[in-house]
């Protein structure tokens, strides 16, 4: 039962609503709650809402905290239950930062569907909007399932997922096209970059984050012709300027780092790159920033007045575009094309899909199949003819 009284003081007129919650079995005393507002109806509404939430078991104390205060509690539960990959943890935390900018100071149980919808669609890309929605769904689903729940109605339930932009088919170069591209790259900053990226099937972030400490070159090749091992475990975000030092090195996608074999040809390329870097570092002196990168900027950056810092993503893309024009191959400058091409060439040589998946660092083989499964199907179509020739 809610009772309201009028309060008159120096500050003016206000209204105070009282609600009795009955006997508190923990303390043995009767408990009550009061709410003050400028109008009688507003004070009564707050008291009735509180009473309704208490009767239905809503966690008033936690639900009334701000969004920014509730998220860390949700995250602790998520980590213990899901045990996400380190890269997933990184991306989730980035999204939490974005969400806190829009929702951080709002009481959790006061967040409306309209506010959430605006936050979701305020992202720069449809992909980022979709990721925001996925994270928000997880947070509010957890809030509903807590005992007692933090909220009575899920405000994110009726928000439609943003329409994803159509994914482009992977760019895959034939052997003849690849040779022309690598020839056109000679004398440019990507001369050795594209070769290594193709051979190790690197994502562009992994390429930019590859360090010499991840490269182990043997004194003598093994009996199977392996001349070294490259451990792929780091990547650099596109905008690494937001970070400093070791913070800019983010674990690569997937739960496990991957170790890839280096043959004699690739070992010679890497040795050459290392020697050229050493010469550049001696020549530039204090203008060389030693970050142990395999592919740093070999010339002084105009803005930072340094060389040796991470390879610029915009410069990589603009240079690749010129190389494609020069080679006559043309098409869009896709940083993933050399990774796709490596996978396609391995499959064409009969390497099983599961091994290709492992080489690419895919967490699930279904991901590999979704990109390259049609290549396996095409190979299977040719089997009857091959078997007949053998017969």
Secondary structure, 3 states (H helix, E strand, C coil): CEEEEEEEECCEEEEEEEEEEEEECCCCEEEEEEEEECCHHHHHHHHHHHHHHHHCCCCHHHHCCEHHHHHHHHHHHHHHHHCCCHHHHHHHHHHHHHHHHHHCCCEHHHCCHHHHHHHHHCCCCHHHHHHHHHHHHHHHHHHHHCCCCCCCCCCCCCCCCCCCCCCCCCCCCCHHHHHHHHHHCCCCCCCCHHHHHHHHCCCHHHHHHCEHHHEEECCCCCCCCCCEEEEECEEECCCHHHCCHHHHEEECCCCCCEEEEECHHHHHHHHHHHHHHHHHHHHHHHHECCCCECCECCCCECCCCEECCECCHHHHHHHHHHHHHHHCCCCCCCCCHHHHHHHHHHHHCCCCHHHHHHHHCCCCHHHHHHHHHHHHHHHHHCHHHHHHHHC
